[in-house]
Amino acid sequence: MKPPAERRWATLDINSALAAAHSGSDAKTKIASLTCRTSGTDMYANKYDIDYVFNLGAPTVKFTLTRTSPVCNLTIHVTSGSAKTTKVTQEFKENVYQLQLDNLELATSKGTEEDVSQHSSADKTFTFPEGTATDGTVVIDFPTSKFLTVSVENLSSTGTSSFVEAFKAEIGRKLQEKIHDEYQDIRLELARVNSTPPPDDAIQLKPKSFKFAAFTPPDSWSDSRDTVLSIFIQTRDANKGEQDASKLSTAWTYLWQNTLNCSPIPPDQTASIIFGKDMIYESMIKPTFRSQGFTGSLVDSKGEIRLSVDTGKKVHADSWRDSDYVILSDGKKAIRSVDEINATPPNLTLSLHTANNKSGCRGEWTYDYHFGWMCVYAPLPKSDSIGTVVNGGITATHTLNHSLNTCAILDDSTLQVDCSITRGDWSVSFAGDDQSWISTFLGGRKEVPDWMKQLSVEVPSFQICFGKLDFFLTTNLLMPNRKVISIDTTAGLQIPGDFYVVGKVISNTRKVTHFHVPGHNDDDYPGSCH
């Protein structure tokens, strides 16, 4: 699979959120200006001070990956500024300079929009307190970014300040110190997860914890080097153990770079949501199966969701005997009889997957049973003896092994999958018992009579509901009562190993999470994503 030609969606959407925050009035969500002072010496060896003012526009962000966690680089456009001594003031306008802030640490924070506290480093998992509705955020952590570097970059060769040009390195060091010392309260928020309980009638996708990572395109994907910030949410009903957060970004990037060889997002979309197969099974499929009288388990698999289902179905047919002679296909008359049939089919295997860009379900089910039969032919005319008697034993094998009629429904807030098994989905084969010479002498037959092949034996046929999930665009793990992502219902539900839906981040949403993975375990992910 070739990598998509466009991967800049994540940066563009987060930058829109940062721009919206910068345009607001909250001093904690923006850096409006930066100032610093440097010293110089004139041609007469007289020292002088230079005071700089950089008025700043909205930042743009790009992510990069270290050995343990993602960090980010901010590019901040200078909208205007000045360099001033006691004798001279040099002013510069927009599109002359920009500030580059590199190696900024990302962290998680606990709190509301008005009060954020309890910062944790990127290698730690954020855990929500039990029974408390609160917010967890991914933020740029200015105070703890010990490897932060600041540089002044030119956007134009005209309109520059000679004082800026002469002291760029010193200005960078001064601004780096100022950011560390004076911007303890600045919080640039990249994503928010909320643990507010959902409505009573919705499946409880309440978060237990979350962590974040980044997907980094390889050098060979020369069309774009931007990375994707990924949010991993563990719901309270998920049973998977915690993965070491410090190893998550490395594993996540390796998965998409080396195994899947594509971006987590299709090129024409701006968001994707992956519902991990374990979470889907525990939250949606398992309780729905239970309501239908089924029990089952999730089978380890790649590229699909495979289920082993005990349907509890039984196969039974009463013994029967013709009440009078019937005419067989060869024109002879006979009275037929068949023994009682009983069978308990083993577990049904269901595989939810994507084929030809559509979600579907394949069924695999085989069971057999053995029964005896007898045929008493009518005696010859004017004969006092009974007719010829033939008999035998047959093993019937019923097989289902193909795609089932599947209905997958997806709208902006719910997904639902159903399928059905009908009589036409089954095939049957018959095998007669071997007969010894004495059995053959007494009327035993190995061949299966034609009339036996026409017998109507009831086979399991029923509707299978996998459940309905009112996912977080309604219960909204991201932001309660705000619509964050508009789902592309024409693309539909895809099942490349987990449940996968795509869409676009709504442009007027202030804060966005750009890749959301509830209950996902990347070790289980499939070998194809489109």
Protein Blocks (a to p, Z undefined) as FASTA:
>chain_A
ZZdfbfklmmmmmmmmmmmmmmmmbfklccfbdcdddddddfkopacddddddddddddd
dddddfkbccdddddddfbdcdddfkbccdddehkbccddehiacdddeddfklcghiad
fkbccdddehiacdddddddfklmmkbccddddfbfghiafklmmmmmmmmmmmmmmmmm
mmmmbccdfbdcdfbdcdfkbccdbdfbdcdddddddfklmmbccdcdddddddfkbcbd
cddfklmmmmmmmmmmmmnopafbdfkbcbdcdddfklmmmmmmmmmmmmnopacddddd
ehiacddddehpacdddddddfbdcddfkopacddddddddddddddddddddeehiacd
dddddddddddddddddddehiabdcddddddddddddddddddddddddfkbccddddd
dfklpccddddddddfklmmnopafbdcfklmmpccddddddddebjcddfklnommlgh
iafbdcdfknopadehiacddddddfklmbdcfbdcehiafklpcfbfZZ
